[in-house]
Amino acid sequence: MVTNPALPVDPQVARIELDGRPLRIQPRVYLLLNKPRGPLSTALDHRGRQTVLDLIGNPRQRLYPAGRLDADTEGLLIITNDGDLTLRLTHPRYGVEKVYEAEVKGRASQRALSQLRQGMVLEDGPTGPARVRVLRSGGQTSRVELSIHSGRKRQVRRMLQAVGHPVMSLVRTRVGPLTLGRLRPGEWRELTQDELASLWREVENAAGAGASAAEDRKQRSKRGCGRQP
């Protein structure tokens, strides 16, 4: 009888039972979906609305999206049953880069781009600096690419709204090293082993960079507190 839930067990060697019945270890699944506009980024909706898992069909394993895209947003979404990877892709401390293309109202101004690059304060707190470049700028609409390292609810839309460029359409084109490639909206495929290895390297590198930055801020704060007025 195991009473310590933190006990490490090698499933390749040990036989693990619950109430006398052997437990089977589910294989890890990693899917890349090009989410279309409409479905919800959740495993189950109690109101019966379409979810991203409905696009996958009837998977044998219990899967869930690693992060969220709101219903009106399209683009790259990872579907998996790996809780560790999901945490690392969604928790702010790991800071994995996410890239979006947005069609916005108005001509993208240098003032707006500067605000996005410096970071801003939204109703739920400050944002980090974003990388921004203009893909197309016209009189009525513009197309911009925005790269961020966090993923608060509707963050990209709220950032662009705050600088005077409401979003008309939004697509996430990249998460870490992963891109949509030739996947059309609604299509999905399994990650290759090379892609998965590259994703884990990105997650670990981002975590290391985030830890170093946090330590630098901590040291600067200590030095600042020691200064004489």
C-alpha positions in Angstrom: 0.0 0.0 0.0 1.4 3.4 -1.0 0.5 6.2 1.4 2.9 8.9 0.0 1.5 10.5 -3.2 4.9 11.8 -4.0 6.5 8.3 -4.2 8.4 8.0 -7.5 7.4 4.8 -9.4 8.8 3.4 -12.6 5.8 2.1 -14.6 8.1 0.1 -16.8 9.2 -2.0 -13.8 6.4 -1.7 -11.1 2.9 -3.1 -11.3 0.5 -0.4 -10.2 -3.0 -1.4 -9.0 -6.0 0.5 -7.7 -8.5 -1.6 -5.7 -6.9 -4.7 -7.2 -7.2 -3.5 -10.8 -4.0 -2.7 -12.8 -3.7 0.9 -13.9 -2.6 1.4 -17.5 -0.3 4.3 -18.3 -1.8 6.4 -21.2 0.7 7.3 -23.9 1.5 10.9 -24.3 -0.3 12.7 -27.2 0.8 16.0 -28.8 -1.3 17.5 -31.5 -1.0 20.8 -33.4 -4.4 22.3 -34.4 -5.1 25.3 -36.6 -8.1 26.5 -34.6 -10.8 28.2 -36.7 -13.0 31.0 -35.5 -15.9 29.7 -33.4 -14.9 26.6 -31.3 -14.1 27.1 -27.6 -10.7 26.3 -26.3 -11.9 23.8 -23.7 -12.3 20.1 -23.3 -16.0 20.2 -22.5 -18.7 22.8 -22.6 -21.8 22.2 -20.4 -23.9 24.4 -22.7 -23.2 22.1 -25.7 -21.2 24.5 -27.7 -18.6 23.3 -30.1 -15.1 22.8 -28.6 -11.7 22.3 -30.2 -11.8 18.7 -29.2 -14.8 18.3 -31.5 -12.5 19.1 -34.3 -10.2 16.2 -33.3 -12.9 13.6 -33.5 -13.1 10.9 -30.9 -9.6 10.5 -29.3 -8.9 7.5 -27.1 -7.0 9.5 -24.5 -8.4 12.3 -22.4 -7.0 15.4 -24.1 -7.1 19.1 -23.4 -5.8 22.4 -25.0 -2.5 23.7 -23.7 -3.7 27.2 -23.2 -6.6 29.1 -24.7 -7.6 31.1 -27.7 -10.9 33.0 -27.4 -13.7 31.9 -29.7 -13.1 34.7 -32.2 -9.3 34.1 -32.5 -7.8 31.6 -34.9 -4.5 29.9 -35.1 -2.0 27.6 -33.4 -3.2 25.6 -30.5 -1.5 22.6 -28.9 -3.7 19.7 -27.8 -2.2 17.2 -25.4 -2.5 15.1 -22.3 0.9 16.1 -20.9 0.2 18.3 -17.8 3.8 19.2 -17.3 4.2 20.6 -20.8 0.8 22.4 -20.5 2.0 24.1 -17.3 5.2 25.2 -18.9 3.4 26.6 -22.0 0.8 28.6 -20.0 2.5 29.7 -16.8 4.0 33.3 -17.0 7.2 32.3 -15.3 8.3 30.2 -18.3 7.7 33.0 -20.8 7.4 31.0 -24.0 7.0 33.4 -26.9 3.7 33.5 -28.7 3.3 35.4 -32.0 0.1 36.8 -33.4 -1.0 38.5 -36.6 -3.8 41.1 -36.2 -5.9 43.0 -38.6 -6.7 46.3 -36.9 -8.7 49.4 -37.6 -6.8 52.5 -38.6 -3.3 53.3 -39.8 -0.7 51.9 -37.3 0.9 54.9 -35.7 4.5 55.1 -34.3 3.0 56.2 -31.0 0.9 53.1 -30.7 3.9 50.8 -31.7 6.1 52.6 -29.1 3.5 52.0 -26.3 3.2 48.3 -27.2 7.0 47.9 -27.2 7.4 49.6 -23.8 4.6 47.7 -22.2 1.4 49.2 -20.7 -1.0 48.9 -17.8 -4.3 47.1 -18.5 -7.2 46.7 -16.1 -5.6 43.5 -14.7 -2.1 44.8 -14.4 1.0 45.8 -16.4 2.0 43.9 -19.6 5.6 43.1 -20.5 7.2 44.8 -23.6 6.0 43.3 -26.9 7.9 42.9 -30.1 5.8 44.6 -32.9 6.3 45.1 -36.6 3.9 46.4 -39.2 3.1 44.0 -42.0 0.8 46.3 -43.9 -0.4 49.8 -43.2 -3.2 51.6 -45.0 -5.8 54.3 -44.5 -8.6 52.2 -43.0 -6.8 49.1 -41.7 -3.4 47.8 -40.8 -1.9 44.4 -40.3 0.6 44.0 -37.4 2.6 41.1 -36.0 2.8 41.1 -32.2 5.0 38.8 -30.0 4.4 38.4 -26.3 5.6 36.0 -23.5 2.4 35.9 -21.5 -1.2 34.9 -22.2 -3.8 36.7 -20.1 -7.4 36.6 -21.2 -7.8 38.4 -24.5 -4.5 40.2 -23.9 -3.5 41.0 -27.5 -7.0 42.4 -28.2 -7.0 44.5 -25.1 -3.5 45.8 -25.8 -4.3 46.9 -29.3 -7.6 48.4 -28.2 -5.8 50.4 -25.6 -3.5 52.0 -28.2 -6.5 52.9 -30.4 -6.4 50.1 -32.9 -9.3 47.7 -32.3 -8.8 44.2 -33.6 -10.9 43.0 -36.6 -9.3 39.6 -36.9 -6.6 37.8 -34.9 -4.5 34.7 -35.7 -1.8 33.0 -33.5 0.9 32.0 -36.0 3.6 30.6 -33.7 4.2 29.2 -30.2 7.8 28.8 -29.3 9.4 27.1 -32.4 6.1 25.7 -33.7 4.3 27.3 -36.7 1.1 26.5 -38.6 2.9 25.5 -41.8 0.3 24.4 -44.4 -2.4 23.5 -41.9 -5.7 25.1 -42.9 -8.3 26.3 -40.3 -9.8 23.2 -38.6 -7.0 20.8 -39.6 -4.6 19.2 -37.2 -1.7 16.8 -37.1 0.7 15.1 -34.6 3.9 16.8 -33.6 7.0 15.2 -34.9 9.7 14.0 -32.4 12.0 16.8 -33.7 9.3 19.4 -33.1 8.6 18.1 -29.6 12.3 18.1 -28.7 12.6 21.6 -30.0 9.6 22.7 -28.0 11.0 21.3 -24.8 14.3 23.1 -25.4 12.5 26.3 -25.9 10.5 25.8 -22.7 13.6 25.1 -20.7 15.6 28.0 -22.2 12.7 30.4 -21.6 12.5 29.2 -18.0 16.2 29.7 -17.5 16.1 33.2 -19.0 13.1 34.1 -16.8 14.9 32.9 -13.7 18.0 35.0 -14.6 15.9 38.1 -15.2 14.1 37.6 -11.9 17.4 37.3 -10.1 18.8 40.4 -11.8 15.7 42.4 -10.7 16.1 41.1 -7.2 19.8 42.1 -7.0 19.0 45.6 -8.4 16.3 46.0 -5.8 18.7 45.1 -3.0 21.3 47.5 -4.3 18.7 50.2 -4.6 17.5 49.7 -1.0 21.1 50.0 0.3 21.6 53.5 -1.3 21.8 56.6 0.9 19.2 59.2 0.3 
